[in-house]
Amino acid sequence: MEIDIVEHLTEWGAGKYHYAAHWDGYKDQLKSIGAAYKLKNDNDYHRFGLYWNEGILIWYLDGAEIDRLKSKRVSNVPMYVIFNTAMGGWATNKIDKKSLPDTTAIDYLRVWSGTVPERKQKIYSWQHPNISLEGKWKKENDYIHDKRYWARKKRELSLTLKPKIEEAGTYAVYAKWPEHKKTSSRSSFVVAHAKGMDQVIVNQTENANYWYKLGEFDFDTGDDVDQYVLLENKNADACVILSELKFELLSKI
């Protein structure tokens, strides 16, 4: 297993980083959990943390939990803590000289022990009964649904998921998509919520099988509230694709 508490490549640009865990080797055998994050202020110090205990990994950013993995497969062997500045990209020697000099500033490394309480936030996905599909696609054969992902076969169209919220509050909304040869380099998530509407542009040829945070939005209760997450693609040669959608309650309203 490899555990990435924080990982950044120069080519990603300022403020973007990944956290992840990888196991079972690389290439076709690789299994992973993780996501990409965008820091709100790239000029400040940030605290990246990991809680590692039997059967569990929990990642933190500035003291707040951002994800956890519970599995019997969590490694129980000692590991090195490694700090490095990754120049260029994965498996390449290409270095953009325009981005030099490239530095990493570290204030401290701290190791602690103890227990972590169970997470109280409710997690929903499109497979959960509390998330229902509105279904703008006219015919079932217009899209693929094999219990692993939704994908549009031809040309432009969209997929709309309407959440039935049990508790009004501010939710972090995450999306995950699988690797697929027809994913688009420019897909749009439109999140309509209690305070308005936001659009998030994503590159679905990247970050496959990772939780990608779309943002934090206020959602209300009631069937009469017009709230939804819309995935759309204006590229006729690519699919609209989605494997999971997750709502994480951050605070109640």
C-alpha positions in Angstrom: 0.0 0.0 0.0 1.0 3.6 -0.7 -0.7 6.4 1.4 -0.6 9.9 0.1 -1.4 12.4 2.8 -0.8 15.2 0.4 0.5 15.0 -3.2 1.1 17.8 -5.6 2.6 18.0 -9.1 3.8 21.3 -10.5 1.8 20.8 -13.7 -1.5 20.9 -11.7 -1.0 24.6 -11.0 -1.1 26.4 -7.7 -3.3 25.3 -4.9 -4.4 21.9 -6.2 -3.4 18.7 -4.4 -4.5 15.0 -4.1 -4.8 12.7 -1.2 -5.1 9.0 -1.9 -4.4 5.4 -0.9 -3.3 2.8 -3.4 -3.0 -1.0 -3.1 -2.7 -4.2 -5.0 0.1 -3.0 -7.3 -0.1 -0.7 -10.3 -1.6 -0.5 -13.8 -4.5 -3.0 -14.2 -4.3 -4.3 -10.6 -4.3 -0.8 -9.0 -7.1 0.0 -6.6 -7.4 3.4 -5.1 -9.4 5.8 -3.0 -8.9 9.6 -3.0 -9.8 12.9 -4.5 -8.4 16.2 -5.8 -8.7 19.3 -3.6 -8.3 23.0 -4.3 -6.9 25.1 -1.4 -8.8 28.3 -0.7 -5.5 30.2 0.0 -2.4 28.8 -1.5 -0.1 31.3 0.2 -0.7 30.2 3.7 0.5 27.2 5.6 -1.9 24.3 5.8 -2.1 21.3 8.0 -2.4 17.9 6.2 -3.2 15.0 8.5 -3.7 11.3 8.5 -5.2 9.1 11.2 -4.0 5.5 10.7 -5.3 2.7 12.8 -6.4 -0.9 12.4 -8.8 -1.1 9.5 -9.1 2.7 9.0 -7.5 5.7 7.4 -8.8 9.2 7.9 -7.5 12.2 6.0 -7.6 15.8 7.4 -7.2 19.3 6.0 -6.6 22.1 8.5 -8.2 20.0 11.3 -11.3 19.0 9.4 -11.9 15.4 8.2 -12.2 15.2 4.4 -12.4 11.4 3.8 -12.0 8.0 5.4 -11.3 4.5 4.3 -12.5 1.6 6.4 -11.3 -1.8 5.2 -9.6 -4.9 6.4 -7.0 -4.3 3.7 -5.6 -1.2 5.4 -1.9 -1.9 5.8 -0.6 -2.9 9.3 3.2 -2.8 8.5 5.6 0.1 9.3 6.0 2.7 6.6 8.5 5.5 6.0 7.3 9.2 6.1 8.7 10.8 2.9 8.8 14.4 2.0 9.7 15.3 -1.6 9.1 18.0 -4.2 7.7 16.2 -7.3 9.0 18.1 -10.3 7.4 17.4 -13.7 4.7 14.6 -13.7 4.2 10.9 -12.9 6.6 8.6 -14.8 8.1 11.5 -16.8 11.3 13.6 -16.7 9.6 16.6 -18.3 10.1 19.7 -16.2 8.5 23.0 -17.1 11.4 25.5 -16.6 8.9 28.3 -16.5 7.7 27.1 -13.1 11.2 27.0 -11.5 12.3 27.6 -8.9 9.9 25.2 -7.2 10.0 24.9 -3.4 8.2 23.1 -0.6 8.2 24.8 2.8 7.5 22.6 5.9 7.0 24.0 9.3 6.7 20.7 11.3 5.9 17.0 11.4 3.8 15.8 14.3 2.8 12.2 15.2 0.0 11.6 17.6 -2.0 8.6 18.9 -5.5 8.1 20.2 -9.0 7.2 19.1 -11.3 8.9 16.6 -15.1 8.9 17.0 -17.4 7.6 14.3 -18.3 10.2 11.7 -21.8 11.6 12.3 -22.3 13.1 8.9 -24.7 11.3 6.7 -23.4 10.1 3.4 -25.7 9.7 0.4 -25.0 8.5 -3.1 -27.2 8.1 -6.2 -27.5 4.4 -5.3 -29.1 5.4 -2.0 -32.9 5.7 -1.7 -32.6 9.3 -0.7 -31.2 10.2 -4.1 -33.6 9.8 -7.0 -33.1 10.2 -10.7 -35.3 12.8 -12.5 -34.6 11.1 -15.8 -34.4 13.7 -18.6 -33.3 10.9 -21.0 -36.2 9.8 -23.1 -35.4 6.2 -23.8 -33.6 3.7 -21.6 -31.4 2.6 -24.5 -30.1 6.2 -24.8 -27.8 5.6 -21.8 -25.8 2.9 -20.2 -26.7 1.9 -16.6 -24.9 -1.3 -15.5 -25.0 -0.6 -11.7 -21.5 0.9 -12.0 -22.0 4.1 -13.9 -24.2 6.2 -16.1 -22.9 7.1 -19.5 -24.5 8.8 -22.5 -24.0 6.8 -25.7 -24.4 9.5 -28.3 -24.1 13.3 -28.7 -25.3 15.9 -26.2 -27.5 15.1 -23.3 -27.6 15.4 -19.6 -28.2 13.5 -16.4 -30.1 15.1 -13.5 -30.1 13.7 -9.9 -32.5 15.3 -7.4 -31.6 14.7 -3.7 -34.3 14.2 -1.1 -32.7 15.9 1.9 -33.6 14.7 5.4 -31.8 17.5 7.2 -31.5 21.1 5.9 -27.9 22.1 6.0 -24.7 22.9 4.2 -23.4 19.9 2.3 -20.2 19.1 0.6 -21.1 17.5 -2.8 -18.7 15.0 -4.4 -18.8 13.3 -7.8 -16.9 10.2 -8.9 -16.6 8.8 -12.4 -14.9 5.7 -13.8 -12.2 5.4 -16.4 -13.8 5.4 -19.8 -12.3 5.9 -23.3 -15.0 8.4 -24.2 -15.0 10.7 -21.2 -14.8 14.4 -21.9 -12.1 16.9 -21.2 -14.8 19.5 -20.4 -18.0 18.4 -18.5 -20.2 20.6 -16.5 -21.8 20.0 -13.1 -24.6 22.4 -12.3 -25.6 22.4 -8.7 -29.0 24.0 -8.0 -29.4 24.5 -4.3 -31.3 26.6 -1.7 -29.3 29.8 -2.3 -29.0 29.6 -6.1 -27.1 27.8 -8.7 -23.4 27.0 -9.3 -21.5 25.6 -12.3 -18.4 23.5 -11.9 -16.3 22.6 -15.0 -14.4 19.3 -14.7 -12.1 17.3 -16.9 -13.4 13.8 -16.8 -10.3 12.4 -18.5 -8.5 13.1 -15.2 -9.2 12.0 -11.6 -11.1 8.8 -12.6 -12.2 6.7 -9.6 -11.5 9.5 -7.2 -14.0 11.6 -5.2 -13.9 15.0 -6.8 -15.3 17.8 -4.6 -17.7 20.0 -6.5 -18.1 22.5 -3.6 -20.2 23.3 -0.5 -23.8 24.2 -1.0 -26.9 24.8 1.1 -29.8 22.3 0.6 -33.3 22.5 2.1 -35.9 19.8 2.9 -39.2 19.2 1.0 -40.2 17.8 -2.3 -41.3 21.2 -3.6 -37.7 22.6 -3.4 -36.1 22.6 -6.9 -32.7 21.3 -6.0 -30.6 19.0 -8.2 -27.2 18.1 -9.5 -27.0 18.2 -13.3 -24.2 16.6 -15.3 -24.0 17.8 -18.9 -21.7 17.6 -21.8 -21.7 19.8 -24.9 -19.1 17.7 -26.7 -20.9 15.4 -29.2 -18.0 13.0 -29.3 -17.9 12.2 -25.6 -20.1 10.6 -22.9 -21.7 12.2 -19.9 -20.5 9.8 -17.3 -21.0 9.4 -13.5 -20.6 6.4 -11.2 -21.5 8.0 -7.8 -22.7 11.2 -6.3 -22.1 11.9 -2.5 -23.6 14.4 -0.1 -21.8 15.0 3.2 -23.5 17.1 5.9 -21.1 19.7 7.2 -23.5 21.8 9.3 -27.2 22.1 9.9 -29.2 25.2 8.9 
